[in-house]
Amino acid sequence: MKSKDIKKTTPAKAVSLNHVLHQNKKIKKNVEQAASDLTSINEVLEQGIKVNIPIQALEESITQNEEVEHKVARAADDLDQVNTELAKEVAERVVIESELAETKTDLAEVRDDLSKSHALEEEMRQITLHDALTGLPNRVLFKQRLEYGMIQAKRHGWDLAIIFVDIDKFKSINDSYGHDLGDKVLLMVANRLQSSIREDDLVCRWGGDEFMCLLLDVKQEANVTRLAEKMVNRISEPCEINGTVLSIRPSMGIAIYPADGETADILFKNADTAMYKAKGTEKRVVLFRESAFD
């Protein structure tokens, strides 16, 4: 039985059950009245035996006694029928309550399945938009955030910056020490970049040994350059991994919106150009417009 059917049936069953209970009370009242009448008649018969009441009066009392006994017998039959109906109603009520319990169980299972579905959906979203090794946003999520950031920057008159980060000679690290150690180097770089930016800014793993930073609400270009230089120095600090001490050197190229490009693709291209120019410099940091004059 479906839940809608249960809702429709339950009120009807309640009316039927009330009717049966009303009949039960009515029959009980009739039986009580008959019992009272029977007691009165028996008293008359007992008195008749003791005081010699006329035969005609005794016969009338006996007739009344028989009529009352018939009423009691009919009431007993009616009561038996009512009890049968009551038992049937109770059995149906038990079935309904069982079906309601099953419906509640089904609803609980549906809620549980829905919760699991939402959790799986969120897990898939995380997998789709984040890098498996570092847990950082991947380039798909970075592009989404950049597009949204440019919309906000245009609306509020802000600048924003992207910093293209590349690990110098990373291939030689993989070749010399293996990919497991290389992965630990990438995790170290990711953590040091993440700890260098503000809460509202973003670091992503662009791919391979490349990372990208998004800086929102940029006030001065010089602040971006200083931040990039600090990140270069932080990443370049010696680190010990599996007993091996390494010194990593990154190169960083900066592109500012909207001065260095008004679309994401142009910003990426110009930041990449600046990053390759940075590899030949001492500070390892180049702003795109500065590289354009070289």
Secondary structure as UniProt FT lines:
FT   HELIX           3..51
FT   HELIX           55..129
FT   TURN            132..134
FT   HELIX           139..156
FT   STRAND          159..167
FT   TURN            168..169
FT   HELIX           170..177
FT   HELIX           179..194
FT   TURN            195..196
FT   TURN            199..200
FT   STRAND          202..207
FT   TURN            208..209
FT   STRAND          210..218
FT   HELIX           221..236
FT   STRAND          239..241
FT   TURN            242..243
FT   STRAND          244..246
FT   STRAND          250..257
FT   TURN            258..260
FT   HELIX           264..278
FT   TURN            279..280
FT   STRAND          285..287
FT   HELIX           288..291
FT   TURN            292..293
//
